[in-house]
């Protein structure tokens, strides 16, 4: 009996070893299977490339919108300074003086410009003050419109005078040798304040791969190539107008890889376009 037990012991150990190896293999296979399944559950499915390309949500920190907000803030601060110092009333008084009016205006002009500079971004090509009766009583730089009635100027200036607050589309001031401008205006005590911005400033905001056209007429408002300014965007008729949105940028001309979105502000209604493959 003892001899049989001794002979059986190695065989029993061998069986136990095989059983252990089998369990260990099953465990590792199950663990690997579980890990693979878990990863599949947790991993988000890839979004179709076409959807990413065709619809992109606009970042709330969008540069163009933020820039206009800063300009509106400048207008508020500049208006507050002009009202506090009663500048329009003072300049109106100097204008009606029999003698010395021009002399005193020149002295005041520099001071007024410095006061407005102190509360704004110093990015504007001109500051303009218009009295209640429509006379331009102060400009920072443009002497050609000084003492003129604002109603004799282009429509954008007339709208600035007529409305309580206004942002113009791209305009070119009469008798002005500079580039096209955008006007920010508001009614203040005694008259109207206008901040004039050269559109080259906006070109720096939107970057090289974006350009802007009018939503209604398709004319270039901002383009990398100055020769295109005031001309028509050649693919305007191909734009899918139904896909235009102010909330997201959409592929508007797939054949040309051009995406875009709507931008509206005051008197502005633009389409901001982006060439997805090549610089404009």
DANORPE-V490961 format. One record per residue. N is the residue number from 1. RES is the residue in one small letter. NEAR is the number of other ideal C-beta (glycine too) atoms within 8 Angstrom. D_FIRST is the distance of its C-alpha to the first C-alpha in whole Angstrom. Layout:
n=(N	N)
res=(RES	RES)
near=(NEAR	NEAR)
d_first=(D_FIRST	D_FIRST)
//
This chain:
n=(1	2	3	4	5	6	7	8	9	10	11	12	13	14	15	16	17	18	19	20	21	22	23	24	25	26	27	28	29	30	31	32	33	34	35	36	37	38	39	40	41	42	43	44	45	46	47	48	49	50	51	52	53	54	55	56	57	58	59	60	61	62	63	64	65	66	67	68	69	70	71	72	73	74	75	76	77	78	79	80	81	82	83	84	85	86	87	88	89	90	91	92	93	94	95	96	97	98	99	100	101	102	103	104	105	106	107	108	109	110	111	112	113	114	115	116	117	118	119	120	121	122	123	124	125	126	127	128	129	130	131	132	133	134	135	136	137	138	139	140	141	142	143	144	145	146	147	148	149	150	151	152	153	154	155	156	157	158	159	160	161	162	163	164	165	166	167	168	169	170	171	172	173	174	175	176	177	178	179	180	181	182	183	184	185	186	187	188	189	190	191	192	193	194	195	196	197	198	199	200	201	202	203	204	205	206	207	208	209	210	211	212	213	214	215	216	217	218	219	220	221	222	223	224	225	226	227	228	229	230	231	232	233	234	235	236	237	238	239	240	241	242	243	244	245	246	247	248	249	250	251	252	253	254	255	256	257	258	259	260	261	262	263	264	265	266	267	268	269	270	271	272	273	274	275	276	277	278	279	280)
res=(x	x	x	x	x	x	x	x	x	x	x	x	x	x	x	x	x	x	x	x	x	x	x	x	x	x	x	x	x	x	x	x	x	x	x	x	x	x	x	x	x	x	x	x	x	x	x	x	x	x	x	x	x	x	x	x	x	x	x	x	x	x	x	x	x	x	x	x	x	x	x	x	x	x	x	x	x	x	x	x	x	x	x	x	x	x	x	x	x	x	x	x	x	x	x	x	x	x	x	x	x	x	x	x	x	x	x	x	x	x	x	x	x	x	x	x	x	x	x	x	x	x	x	x	x	x	x	x	x	x	x	x	x	x	x	x	x	x	x	x	x	x	x	x	x	x	x	x	x	x	x	x	x	x	x	x	x	x	x	x	x	x	x	x	x	x	x	x	x	x	x	x	x	x	x	x	x	x	x	x	x	x	x	x	x	x	x	x	x	x	x	x	x	x	x	x	x	x	x	x	x	x	x	x	x	x	x	x	x	x	x	x	x	x	x	x	x	x	x	x	x	x	x	x	x	x	x	x	x	x	x	x	x	x	x	x	x	x	x	x	x	x	x	x	x	x	x	x	x	x	x	x	x	x	x	x	x	x	x	x	x	x	x	x	x	x	x	x	x	x	x	x	x	x	x	x	x	x	x	x)
near=(4	5	6	7	8	7	8	8	8	7	8	8	8	8	8	8	8	8	8	8	8	8	8	8	8	8	8	8	8	8	8	8	8	8	8	8	8	8	8	7	6	5	6	3	4	4	6	6	6	6	8	9	8	9	9	8	6	9	5	4	5	8	9	11	8	9	10	10	8	9	12	10	8	14	13	9	10	14	11	9	13	14	10	6	8	9	11	14	8	10	14	11	8	11	11	6	9	3	4	6	11	6	7	10	12	8	8	12	10	8	8	14	10	8	10	13	8	7	10	12	7	5	6	12	8	12	15	14	17	14	12	5	4	9	11	13	13	14	12	12	6	12	6	8	14	10	6	10	7	15	7	6	11	9	6	12	13	11	11	15	12	5	9	5	8	13	13	15	10	9	13	7	13	9	5	10	2	7	6	9	16	13	15	14	15	12	7	11	6	10	12	12	15	14	16	14	14	10	13	7	9	13	9	6	9	12	6	6	7	10	13	14	13	11	9	5	5	9	10	13	11	10	11	7	6	5	5	7	8	5	8	8	10	4	9	9	5	8	11	9	5	4	8	13	9	6	6	9	11	14	12	12	11	6	5	8	11	12	14	12	14	11	13	8	6	7	9	11	10	12	14	14	14	11	12	8	4	5	6	11)
d_first=(0	4	5	5	6	9	10	11	13	16	16	16	19	21	21	22	25	26	27	28	31	32	33	35	37	37	39	41	42	43	45	47	48	49	51	53	53	54	57	58	59	61	63	66	67	70	73	75	78	81	80	80	83	85	85	85	85	88	87	89	90	92	94	97	97	96	100	102	101	101	105	105	105	107	110	109	109	112	114	113	115	118	119	118	121	123	123	125	127	128	129	131	133	133	134	137	139	142	141	138	136	134	134	132	130	129	128	126	124	123	122	120	118	117	116	114	112	111	109	108	106	109	108	111	114	117	117	120	122	124	126	126	129	127	129	126	127	125	122	120	121	123	127	128	127	128	131	130	129	126	127	128	125	122	120	117	120	121	118	117	121	120	117	115	112	112	110	112	110	111	115	118	120	124	126	122	121	118	115	114	113	111	113	111	114	114	117	118	121	124	123	120	117	116	113	114	111	111	108	107	105	103	102	100	98	97	96	97	95	96	100	102	104	106	104	107	109	107	109	107	107	105	104	103	106	109	111	109	110	112	111	109	105	105	102	103	103	100	98	97	99	96	93	95	94	95	91	89	90	90	90	93	94	91	93	94	91	93	92	94	95	98	99	102	104	107	109	107	105	103	100	98	96	94	93	90	90	93	96	99)
//
